[in-house]
Amino acid sequence: MRIYKAKDYNDLSRKAANILSAQIIMKPDAVLGLATGSSPIGIYKQLIEWYQKGDLDFSETTAVNLDEYVGLKKDDPNSYAFFMKTNLFDHINIDRNKTFIPDGMENDAERECVRYNGIIKACGGIDMQLLGIGCNGHIGFNEPGTSFDKETHLVTLSQNTIDANARFFDSISVVPKHAYSMGIKSIMQARRIVLVASGENKANALYESICGPITPQVPASILQLHNNVTVVADSDALSEILKHHEIGSGGHLI
C-alpha cells in the first residue's frame, strides 16, 4: 500500500488525477471504476482540463460506477448518473455506450444486481477503481457490517451516511434510504485501487482502515489485503496516522 501525502485538496486532486491519467495513457481501453460525492470532483476537473488541452483521450475508455440511489431517475439532479454526466461525461470524449451506472429505478433488486455484475464481468473486470471513504469507513455504499464476499447488492443506508449526504438534498427527509452498490468482493477484484481522503472528518476512518484490524465493521480495512492500493490523502485526513506514526500491513508513506 502506497500512501501519498497531499498538501491540500487541490494537491490531492492533481496527484490522484495523475494516477488515473497514467492508466488511460498506458491502456487507452482501460476499464475505470468511478466514484461520486465531494472527494472526486477535483480529480474530474483536472482530467477534463487535461482532455481539453489534448493530453488525454477517453474514446476507448470504459467507466463503471460504484453505486446509485434507489428511486432516483437518471435526470434527477441528486442521482449519481446526473452527477457523472455533469461533472465528467459531458466534458470528455467518452463513448456514452461505455459508461455504466446501476439503475436506481429498477425495483427488482436481484435482477439489477445480476445485471450489473454481468456488466463488470463482460468488461473484463476493472483495471483501476477510484474510491472515497465515508466517515464510518464505508467504501461505495458498503456500510459497517457488510459481508466482504458480496458483489453488487441492495444496501440500506446507515443513518450516519444519510446524515452525511443530506447536504446535497433539500431536506434530510428526501434523502434516499437505499442504494445499489458494488460489493466489497467487486471492489477487491479491481486490479488496482486508488482511495482518496480529504479533511479531518475522515482522519479516524482512514486510521482505522489502514492501521486497525481487518473487520467488516470498518469496510475499508479490507483494502489492507489488496496487493495494489494507492491512498492519496491530505494532511488533515492523515492526521491520526501521522500522530501515531503508524502504518499497518506494509504500507509506505510517500
C-alpha positions in Angstrom: 0.0 0.0 0.0 1.5 3.3 -1.1 0.2 6.4 0.8 0.8 9.8 -0.8 0.5 12.9 1.5 -1.0 15.8 -0.3 -0.7 19.4 0.9 -4.4 20.2 0.4 -7.5 19.2 -1.6 -6.2 20.7 -4.8 -2.9 18.9 -4.5 -4.7 15.7 -3.7 -6.8 16.1 -6.8 -3.8 16.6 -9.0 -1.9 13.6 -7.6 -4.9 11.3 -7.9 -5.7 12.6 -11.4 -2.1 11.9 -12.4 -2.5 8.3 -11.4 -5.8 7.9 -13.4 -4.4 9.7 -16.4 -1.3 7.4 -16.5 -3.7 4.4 -16.5 -5.6 5.8 -19.5 -2.4 6.7 -21.4 -0.8 3.3 -20.8 -4.0 1.5 -21.6 -6.4 3.6 -23.7 -9.2 0.9 -23.4 -8.9 0.8 -19.6 -11.9 0.0 -17.5 -12.2 2.6 -14.8 -14.3 2.2 -11.7 -15.5 5.6 -10.8 -16.8 7.2 -7.6 -19.1 10.1 -6.8 -19.5 12.5 -3.8 -17.4 15.5 -3.0 -14.0 13.8 -2.9 -13.5 13.1 -6.7 -14.9 16.4 -8.0 -11.4 18.0 -8.1 -10.0 14.9 -9.8 -12.6 15.0 -12.6 -12.0 18.8 -13.1 -8.3 18.0 -13.6 -9.0 15.2 -16.0 -11.3 17.5 -18.0 -8.6 20.2 -18.1 -6.0 17.7 -19.5 -8.6 16.4 -22.0 -9.3 19.9 -23.2 -5.6 20.5 -23.7 -5.3 17.4 -25.8 -3.3 15.4 -23.2 -6.0 12.7 -22.6 -8.2 10.7 -24.9 -11.2 8.8 -23.4 -12.6 7.5 -26.7 -11.7 3.9 -25.9 -12.2 4.0 -22.1 -15.0 2.3 -20.2 -16.4 3.7 -17.0 -18.3 1.6 -14.4 -19.7 3.5 -11.4 -19.7 2.2 -7.8 -23.3 3.0 -6.9 -26.6 4.7 -7.4 -29.5 5.7 -5.1 -32.7 3.6 -5.4 -35.7 5.6 -6.5 -34.0 8.4 -8.4 -34.3 8.8 -12.2 -31.2 9.4 -14.2 -32.1 13.0 -14.8 -32.7 13.7 -11.1 -30.1 16.3 -10.0 -29.3 14.2 -7.0 -28.7 11.0 -8.9 -25.2 9.7 -9.4 -26.0 9.3 -13.1 -26.6 13.1 -13.3 -23.5 13.7 -11.1 -21.3 11.8 -13.6 -22.9 13.5 -16.6 -22.4 17.0 -15.3 -19.0 16.5 -13.5 -17.2 14.4 -16.2 -19.0 12.7 -19.1 -20.4 15.9 -20.7 -16.9 17.3 -20.9 -14.8 14.5 -22.3 -15.0 12.3 -25.4 -16.0 9.1 -23.6 -18.4 6.8 -25.5 -21.7 7.0 -23.5 -22.4 3.4 -24.5 -19.3 2.5 -22.4 -20.5 4.3 -19.2 -22.3 2.1 -16.8 -24.2 3.1 -13.6 -26.7 1.0 -11.6 -30.3 1.7 -12.5 -31.9 3.3 -9.5 -35.4 2.9 -11.0 -35.2 -0.9 -11.2 -37.5 -2.3 -8.5 -36.3 -5.9 -8.8 -33.1 -5.7 -6.8 -32.0 -9.3 -7.6 -32.3 -8.7 -11.3 -30.5 -5.3 -11.2 -27.6 -6.8 -9.2 -27.2 -9.7 -11.5 -27.3 -7.4 -14.5 -24.6 -5.1 -13.1 -22.3 -7.9 -12.0 -22.7 -9.2 -15.6 -21.6 -5.8 -17.0 -18.4 -5.8 -14.8 -17.6 -9.3 -16.0 -18.3 -8.5 -19.6 -15.9 -5.6 -19.5 -13.2 -7.9 -18.4 -13.1 -6.6 -14.8 -11.9 -3.2 -13.5 -8.4 -2.0 -14.2 -8.4 0.9 -11.7 -11.0 1.6 -9.1 -11.3 5.1 -7.6 -12.7 5.2 -4.1 -13.6 7.8 -1.5 -14.1 6.8 2.1 -17.1 7.6 4.4 -16.7 8.9 8.0 -17.8 5.4 9.2 -15.2 3.7 6.9 -17.6 2.7 4.2 -16.4 2.3 0.6 -19.0 2.5 -2.2 -22.2 2.2 -0.1 -20.9 -0.8 1.8 -21.8 0.1 5.3 -20.2 -1.2 8.5 -21.1 -4.8 9.0 -21.4 -5.6 5.3 -20.0 -9.0 4.4 -16.7 -9.0 2.5 -18.0 -11.6 0.0 -20.8 -9.5 -1.5 -20.8 -8.4 -5.2 -23.4 -5.8 -6.3 -26.2 -5.6 -3.8 -29.0 -3.6 -2.4 -27.9 -1.5 0.6 -29.9 0.0 3.4 -28.0 3.2 4.1 -27.0 3.9 7.7 -28.2 7.0 9.5 -24.6 8.2 9.5 -24.5 8.1 5.7 -27.9 9.6 5.3 -26.9 12.5 7.6 -23.6 13.0 5.7 -25.4 13.1 2.3 -28.2 15.3 3.5 -26.2 18.4 2.4 -26.8 17.5 -1.2 -30.6 17.4 -0.8 -33.3 20.0 0.0 -34.0 18.2 3.3 -32.9 15.1 5.1 -36.4 13.7 4.7 -35.9 13.2 1.0 -32.5 11.5 1.2 -33.0 8.0 -0.3 -32.7 5.2 2.2 -31.5 2.6 -0.2 -28.9 2.3 -2.9 -27.4 -0.3 -5.3 -23.7 -0.6 -4.7 -20.8 -2.7 -5.9 -19.9 -5.0 -3.1 -16.6 -5.4 -1.3 -15.8 -8.5 -3.4 -16.4 -6.5 -6.6 -14.1 -3.7 -5.4 -11.4 -6.1 -4.3 -11.4 -7.8 -7.8 -10.2 -4.5 -9.4 -6.6 -4.8 -10.5 -5.6 -1.5 -8.9 -7.4 0.7 -6.3 -6.9 4.4 -5.6 -8.5 5.7 -2.4 -8.7 9.4 -1.8 -9.5 11.1 1.5 -9.7 14.8 2.4 -10.5 16.6 5.7 -10.1 16.0 9.4 -13.6 14.3 9.5 -12.0 11.4 7.6 -9.0 11.0 9.8 -10.4 8.4 12.2 -11.9 6.3 9.4 -8.6 6.4 7.5 -6.6 5.5 10.5 -8.8 2.5 11.4 -8.8 1.4 7.8 -5.0 1.5 7.3 -3.7 0.8 10.8 -6.5 -1.1 12.5 -7.7 -4.7 12.4 -9.4 -6.0 9.2 -13.1 -6.2 10.1 -16.4 -5.7 8.4 -17.1 -3.0 11.0 -14.6 -0.9 9.0 -15.3 -1.9 5.4 -12.3 -0.1 4.0 -10.0 -2.1 6.2 -10.2 -5.0 3.7 -8.0 -2.9 1.4 -5.1 -3.9 3.5 -5.3 -7.3 1.8 -5.3 -6.0 -1.8 -1.9 -6.1 -3.5 -2.1 -2.8 -5.3 -3.6 0.0 -3.4 -2.6 3.7 -3.5 -4.0 6.1 -0.9 -3.9 9.9 -1.6 -4.8 11.9 1.4 -4.3 15.4 2.6 -2.6 16.3 5.9 -5.9 16.6 7.8 -7.1 13.2 6.7 -3.7 11.7 7.6 -3.6 13.5 11.0 -4.4 10.4 13.1 -1.9 8.2 11.2 0.8 10.8 11.5 0.0 11.4 15.2 0.5 7.7 15.9 3.5 7.3 13.5 1.9 4.0 12.5 1.1 2.4 9.1 -0.1 -1.2 9.1 0.3 -4.1 6.7 3.4 -3.0 4.9 2.1 0.5 4.0 4.6 3.1 2.8 4.1 6.8 3.3 5.4 9.0 0.5 
